[in-house]
């Protein structure tokens, strides 16, 4: 074994291995930083109320003066919905279901003057709701209705109604103090319910109730129970908000979206695209550095081919002859992995300070994603190195025969 190590040391090209170290380290750092960054900000993509989520568009048909005079409907027919579903940019589609009964609510804070108003309910499929669904349940016979209201309604109350009447302002954390007495009337029936606000939506500008409640209430309180009314608004999840085909399709159909969501979602898509591009570049650099290392090892083995052949002839096994070269590659890969993880930790401490300042509610997470991916890359590259070196030595061993 010592003879093999002596041969190895005689022909090591320091510049080649230094080049491999820096190239592999650079590629590994790019890959791990990109993956760790995505893992750290993924809560912003997944949490209910987040601008980072898949882009959702609220779609309706334009209402024109001519169309109103002519009695033209602005609802979506089954064929309209099927056509939207078939578009390549569509991921999911859901309909807004409006209440087909009369609703009035009395709202107030404990110990303060309240007010009563006529209102309406709508529902959407549960997976489009951007608030935790833990309390988003209803069963027939329940006298309490969970409600989600738009966040801008809270702002209107705090800075408009409450301020003009000297009422206390309400934060989201104090929403448990808000109570609704809800009166529902229709189809000759009238009942009282308690309404409980479970969250505030930034995506849906309407008063939401569970879809299960809406279906039951429409069939129970509506004189038109059983009539399948066409929806006037749709909620659409798109794959790529920057896809120009979305705007072209909507324009050709005279559809419009709310709150310029189509433009606002482009930032999200570009961020995800850039993370993917950065990781691909890192992987390419790592692959090139792997090629440099293999080339260096090949040159070392080739320079020592005749001497290695002599070692094989005097009884050394191919495994023992290949082991020093394999150990060298593994040692280099370990050094790259350790330094890369240290660099990622330093970079992460910097960008997480910025992220937590902008989004204090985000979970800080751990460095495990980068470490796990680094170990995976280390194992894959090391196994490839071992196989390639063993194959080269086996060629020499077969040549001695």
Beta strands, then each sheet from edge to edge (+ up, - down):
strand 1: 56-61
strand 2: 90-95
strand 3: 97-98
strand 4: 102-108
strand 5: 115-119
strand 6: 122-123
strand 7: 144-150
strand 8: 179-186
strand 9: 189-201
strand 10: 208-209
strand 11: 233-238
strand 12: 255-257
sheet 1: 2+ 11- 1+ 12-
sheet 2: 3+ 6-
sheet 3: 5+ 4- 8+ 9- 7- 10+
end
